[in-house]
């Protein structure tokens, strides 16, 4: 029983991490139909700069931890915003080329990160509490999983509030629904393009710092490794659907952890099989909208 | 008539080029800065062979992206299937090389048929993501099952059953000719695909799949055949890679390699066969030369703000790729065609924008399937 709870909790924690990446991807795809291959490097850069910041402030304190999360988020936001303005915007409406440009950015950035921080993983340390465990129903669950769950829940809640109750949120929702119509009404949708990139980037940057605490190290490939699972999550959840991404994140990660534990480490494969099954049974994903 | 003369000219030029390439190992040509040694020595031949392997792989990818309009992020899976397939078969089944190659190709065929059929449930960007996921699964399988694949260490070629004339540095010449043969075969397949009914159908459905369906044609089947053919060509390149390098590493099935191939094809020019070949060769040469440059004293002496980026070849290639996508949408071949031939103005631009029209329209077939 306690093992079951432990595996379930690690699954939900990992799902929370997936959601931090997948939420941005899903929003960007929903509004702009851009598959953002560079999303992983937003995360990696957030993790690296967050790590640098924490190092300078004394890595084991709570203040350093909070600062690294804040800085990671800011770095992700700035990087993503600049990417949208400099690379995505000039290729307006040319979706394949936009994807290619993000591929190139990811390619170049990973190489640059290796040049700056080296190709070996940098081991990190945070507040001691993160490495301790809390007993829940007899299972000893590492505290970092709770931090991940809280972060993802906060993100989901604030995204829902933002999308429901603010003017920009309304424009984004309307843009996902029918962008031509929003443009025809005289609303500058381009601003919301930059905005979704900024939101996605900040979630990825925060996710980067947390992912580094989750895995215990930062490396130049941290983000791109997670990105593949985030892609799978967004396809299974239904492209462009935030709720779908949230549900699929948890489902996929829990499935993955259970397969890793009970089926001798086959989690990654099971996830791909799950993707194939979803595509065969329901090509638009769990909550994807029926094409109009 | 002019079209016929042009084709004739292209064929003659192609044969002349292949003859020249075939004669290179017998000549003493030095290209300092590009080739590490004169052309008759193993160093230069090995590098040219690798360039041709990647040119063949890029050509196979161009069949998918250029002809079929399918943006796949999992093409490395089939390259790896060829390389690892041959390695595993030679090590475990004890068959001679030629049946081994056939078996490896059959393996590539089976994998591409299954993964292709599933991936084609979706089109456009979701298709790209799904192919990526399959390649990732392949990559995980290779890394995990180290008893069969050698894991991170890679798999060395079992040479007991490989003919002697294909083994060892002394026989680099023969390997070079074998690779040239592979490139020619893949090129001829690409030409055939582009001129056949299959290619016409694939191109037409790239433009407007719904219209093809209304005409009673089966674009999905044509695209699957194209996908499998491209995968087979990639497997063949993988087999050549395995023989050439006497082994393979997990990178041969990684998403990294797919992206590398994508970079080659886009640099060269999507939709142009010679562009793909040029892209493959250019990438290989640049990668090798930039690595040498990165280790040179001139770079080591620079301040770190210049030294760090300049000592990362992939950073420079990635940046170049971004610049090409932003400013030369047709790649090298597309831009050259636009300049050389005013009558075809705009074509270079069309290749990629066609794909976009495609990604928009591709949503329609999904509807028709579901309603």
Interface residues (C-beta under 8 A of the other chain):
Chain A: X29 X33 X35 X87 X90 X91 X93 X94 X95 X96 X97 X99 X100 X101 X103 X104 X105 X106 X107 X108 X109 X110 X111 X112 X114 X115 X116 X224 X228 X231 X232 X234 X235 X239 X265 X268 X269 X271 X272 X275 X276 X279 X280 X283 X284 X290 X291
Chain B: X71 X118 X119 X121 X122 X125 X126 X128 X129 X130 X132 X133 X134 X136 X137 X140 X141 X144 X255 X259 X262 X263 X266 X308 X309 X311 X312 X313 X314 X315 X317 X318 X319 X321 X322 X325 X326 X329 X352 X353 X355 X356 X359 X360 X363 X366 X367 X370
